[in-house]
Structures are given as structure tokens and as C-alpha cells.
Amino acid sequence: MSLYVVGDIQGCYRELMQLLEQVGFSYQTDTLWCVGDIVARGPDSQSALHFFMNAPDGVINSVLGNHDLNLIGILLGQRQANPNDQLDAILSSRQRLDYIDWLRQLPLLHHNSEHNLVISHAGFYPWWTLDDAKKGAFDVERVLKNNDFGIFIKSMFGNQPDKWDSSLAGFDRYRFIVNALTRMRYCTEEGVLNFSEKSHPSDNTDEKLQPWFHYYSQPYRIAFGHWAALMGDTNDDNVIGLDTGCVWGNHMTLWDVDNNVFYQQSAVS
């Protein structure tokens, strides 16, 4: 029995299938988690979405990524689709409501105590404890599951507040939690998030900005995606970056957690 974690799919369905074939994935004994962003940019987001939606419960899983949340907003008519995201098959489907209802049941964060592992799309806000992160994620997940979730989705997109404060309340609190778990890359030593810088740390010239994991000191391994330019370079065995830019022509990465082995599948041209 093996636990696998895969990086951002982003519609690269063929590469995902090739990776699972490469490791001989068993639906009877193995478990797969995705770090989010099942959809967008790649050629077959609908097949990727159907794969996760139709898989046996508890076998194939994913946390929410920023592109997954954006898709909910698009399907609700609150956001405009980017033509580069190649979402036409999803947007024209009769299963639109099914997609919304399935996506909004996904967690923002998964904690596997057996493997001392936390999985989220963007990482772990360094100034939180694990209890802080789990409570924040749970509170947002509860709102997403409510019947009036559309009100929350409409207010969810934005960059403020950009620093955590325990006194944050309402949509401001929820928005920060979502941004920290699905959009974070760089921050300052004061805990302020920056959403404009996306480069590899070796190319970043702003000394005030550091990758969030520069400040990470929790005793848990964290698996995340979201940051394609990083190509997994964290220089920390407890911080596992799995977005290796398959959708940009690089490769998709699958991590065998039990054996600490990484498998890669080159992008299909």
C-alpha cells in the first residue's frame, strides 16, 4: 500500500495517466492526493476533472487550488474565463452544477498524521500553527458547503488583507486564509504576502521578499504545488514542491511518500 502525492495537473490528463501507469498505481491498495489545480491551461481539463470526480471515495483525492476556485466563480457567472485556460468543454457541459457541487466539497488542507504530512496548494503560512491552519481551512470549507456559498465566492477574490491578524473576521478572514493556502509564494519577514512576484528565488532581486518556506519551521512535512518557476527547488527535505511545470512543457511530478521516491513524466508535445 502506497501513498502518492502529485503536482498540479492543470488539464494535463495524459501525463497524469502515464505517471500512474509508470508506478503501477493500484485502486485496491494505493492512495493518491493532488496538490490542487486540477484544471486550467492544459488541453484536457474536463477529463482530469472527471477522473477525480468519478474515482472511488478515499482513493483519489485533491485539495483546492486557486484555479479550481476560479472555475467555481466562472461556472457561477461571477468571473470571466481566460481563453488560455481552455475550459470550453467544461463550461458547455450539462454537468456544470455537478462540477460546482463537487469542487466546493474539496478541502483546502489535508493533514495525514501517520505520515507527519500536510498537503495544501500553495504551502503553509509560517506564522500559523498546525491548529491555526486546520481551523482556518475548516472554517472556509464550511462556508463553501453552505447553500449561500455563492456570496462567499463573489467576495473571495482580492489581495487584501495581506497579513494575518487573529482579529480578522468575516470575509476578510476567509479571504486571507484562501490566499495563504492557494496563492502564496513570497512574503516579508513581517508576514506580509506578496502576490506579484512569481520568479524562482535565484531570480528575485527584492531582498525584502523571501519564499514562504524560508520562514517555515513546523515539524511537519509540507507538500505543495502552485509555483511552477520553483521547479521543486526548496532546499528543505521537509518542504516538498511538486509543481514542475508540466503545463509549460516541463514535466509532472509524483511523489511516493512511503519510499521518498520522485517519479516524473515529461509533457506530451
C-alpha positions in Angstrom: 0.0 0.0 0.0 1.5 3.3 -1.1 0.6 7.0 -0.6 1.3 9.2 -3.6 1.1 13.0 -4.0 1.1 14.5 -7.5 1.8 18.1 -8.5 -0.5 20.4 -10.4 -2.5 18.7 -13.1 -3.8 21.8 -14.9 -5.6 19.8 -17.6 -2.6 17.6 -18.4 -4.6 14.4 -18.2 -2.5 12.2 -20.4 0.6 12.9 -18.4 -1.2 12.0 -15.1 -2.4 8.7 -16.6 1.2 7.9 -17.7 2.6 8.6 -14.3 0.1 6.4 -12.6 0.9 3.6 -15.1 4.6 4.2 -14.5 4.2 3.4 -10.8 1.6 0.6 -11.3 -1.0 2.5 -9.2 -3.5 0.1 -7.6 -7.0 1.3 -6.9 -7.3 -1.5 -4.3 -4.2 -0.7 -2.2 -2.9 2.7 -3.1 -4.0 6.3 -2.4 -3.4 9.4 -4.5 -3.5 13.1 -3.4 -3.2 16.0 -5.7 -1.9 19.4 -4.5 -4.7 21.2 -6.4 -5.2 23.0 -9.7 -6.8 20.0 -11.5 -8.0 22.3 -14.2 -6.8 25.2 -16.5 -4.2 25.9 -19.2 -3.7 22.3 -20.2 -5.5 20.5 -23.1 -8.0 18.3 -21.3 -9.2 19.8 -18.0 -12.6 18.1 -18.4 -11.0 14.6 -18.5 -8.8 15.4 -15.5 -11.9 16.7 -13.6 -13.9 13.6 -14.4 -11.1 11.4 -13.3 -11.1 12.9 -9.8 -14.8 13.2 -9.6 -15.6 9.6 -10.6 -12.8 7.9 -8.6 -13.6 5.6 -5.7 -14.0 7.6 -2.4 -10.8 7.9 -0.5 -8.6 6.5 -3.2 -8.2 9.6 -5.5 -8.2 12.9 -3.6 -7.3 16.6 -4.1 -7.1 19.8 -2.1 -8.4 23.0 -3.7 -6.1 25.1 -5.9 -6.6 28.7 -7.0 -7.6 27.6 -10.5 -10.2 25.2 -9.1 -11.7 28.0 -7.0 -11.6 30.3 -10.0 -13.5 27.7 -12.0 -16.3 27.8 -9.4 -16.5 31.6 -9.9 -16.7 31.2 -13.7 -19.3 28.5 -13.5 -21.4 30.8 -11.3 -21.1 33.6 -13.8 -19.1 35.7 -11.4 -15.8 35.5 -13.2 -14.7 35.8 -16.8 -12.9 32.7 -18.2 -9.4 33.3 -19.6 -9.3 31.8 -23.1 -5.8 30.4 -22.4 -7.4 28.2 -19.7 -9.1 26.0 -22.4 -12.2 25.4 -20.3 -14.8 25.4 -23.1 -15.6 21.7 -22.7 -16.4 22.2 -19.0 -18.3 25.5 -19.5 -20.5 24.0 -22.2 -21.2 20.8 -20.3 -24.6 19.9 -18.8 -22.7 18.9 -15.7 -21.9 22.5 -14.8 -23.8 22.2 -11.5 -22.2 18.9 -10.7 -18.8 20.4 -11.2 -19.6 23.2 -8.8 -21.0 20.9 -6.1 -18.1 18.5 -6.3 -15.4 21.2 -6.2 -16.8 23.0 -3.2 -16.7 19.8 -1.2 -12.9 19.6 -1.5 -10.6 20.5 1.4 -8.2 23.4 1.4 -5.8 21.5 3.6 -5.2 17.8 4.3 -3.3 16.5 7.3 -2.0 13.0 7.3 -0.8 12.3 10.9 0.5 8.8 10.0 3.0 10.3 7.6 3.5 13.6 9.5 2.4 15.3 6.3 0.4 18.4 5.4 -0.9 19.0 1.9 -2.1 22.3 0.6 -1.9 24.0 -2.8 0.4 26.9 -2.1 2.0 25.9 1.2 1.9 26.7 4.9 1.7 30.3 6.3 4.8 30.3 8.6 3.2 32.3 11.3 0.4 29.8 11.9 0.5 26.7 14.0 -1.0 23.5 12.5 -4.1 24.1 14.6 -4.4 27.6 13.2 -4.1 26.3 9.6 -6.6 23.4 10.2 -9.1 25.6 11.8 -8.9 28.3 9.2 -9.2 25.7 6.4 -12.1 24.1 8.1 -14.0 27.4 8.5 -13.6 28.2 4.8 -14.6 24.7 3.8 -17.8 25.0 6.0 -18.7 28.2 4.2 -18.1 26.6 0.8 -20.5 23.8 1.7 -23.3 26.2 2.8 -26.2 26.8 0.4 -25.3 30.5 0.2 -21.7 29.8 -0.8 -22.0 32.0 -3.9 -21.9 35.1 -1.7 -18.6 34.0 -0.3 -17.2 33.1 -3.8 -18.1 36.6 -5.0 -16.2 38.2 -2.2 -13.3 35.8 -2.2 -11.1 37.3 -4.9 -8.7 40.1 -3.8 -5.2 40.7 -2.3 -6.3 42.3 1.0 -5.7 41.8 3.8 -2.2 40.6 3.1 -1.1 39.9 6.6 -2.6 37.6 9.2 -4.1 39.0 12.3 -6.1 36.9 14.8 -8.7 39.7 15.0 -9.6 39.3 11.3 -13.3 38.5 10.9 -15.8 37.7 8.2 -14.9 37.7 4.5 -11.5 39.4 5.3 -10.5 36.5 7.4 -11.7 33.9 4.9 -10.0 35.7 2.0 -6.7 35.7 3.8 -7.0 32.0 4.6 -7.8 31.2 1.0 -4.9 33.3 -0.3 -2.4 31.8 2.1 -3.4 28.3 1.2 -3.9 28.7 -2.6 -1.9 31.8 -3.8 1.1 32.4 -1.5 4.7 32.4 -2.9 6.7 35.2 -1.3 6.3 37.1 1.9 8.2 39.5 4.1 9.7 38.7 7.5 6.8 40.6 9.0 4.4 38.1 7.4 3.1 40.2 4.6 2.1 38.2 1.5 3.2 39.3 -2.0 1.2 38.2 -5.0 3.1 39.8 -7.8 6.5 38.1 -7.6 6.4 34.6 -9.2 10.1 34.1 -10.2 12.5 31.5 -9.0 14.1 32.7 -5.7 17.5 32.9 -7.5 16.0 35.5 -9.9 14.3 37.6 -7.2 16.1 40.9 -6.7 13.9 42.2 -3.9 15.7 41.4 -0.6 12.6 42.1 1.4 10.8 39.2 -0.2 11.6 35.6 0.7 9.9 32.3 -0.3 7.3 31.5 2.4 9.3 28.3 3.3 12.3 30.5 4.2 10.4 31.1 7.4 8.8 27.7 7.8 9.8 25.9 11.0 6.9 23.5 11.7 7.8 19.9 12.5 5.6 18.6 9.6 6.5 17.8 6.1 4.5 20.0 3.7 3.7 19.1 0.1 2.5 21.9 -2.2 2.3 23.0 -5.8 1.3 26.3 -7.3 4.8 27.6 -8.0 5.9 26.3 -11.4 9.0 28.6 -11.6 10.3 27.0 -8.4 10.6 23.6 -10.1 10.6 21.9 -6.7 13.8 23.7 -5.5 13.2 24.3 -1.8 16.5 23.1 -0.3 14.5 21.6 2.5 13.6 17.9 2.9 10.5 18.8 4.8 9.2 21.2 2.1 8.2 19.2 -1.0 7.5 21.4 -4.0 5.6 19.3 -6.7 4.6 21.8 -9.4 7.3 21.2 -12.0 5.5 23.0 -14.9 4.1 20.2 -16.9 1.6 22.6 -18.5 4.5 24.8 -19.5 6.3 22.0 -21.4 8.4 20.6 -18.5 7.2 17.6 -16.5 4.7 16.4 -14.0 6.0 15.0 -10.7 4.6 12.2 -8.5 6.0 11.6 -5.0 5.9 8.2 -3.4 5.7 9.3 0.2 6.4 6.0 1.9 9.7 5.4 0.0 10.5 9.1 -0.6 10.9 8.5 -4.4 10.0 11.0 -7.1 8.7 10.0 -10.5 8.4 12.3 -13.4 6.6 12.3 -16.7 7.6 14.7 -19.5 4.9 16.9 -21.0 3.4 15.4 -24.1 4.1 17.6 -27.1 
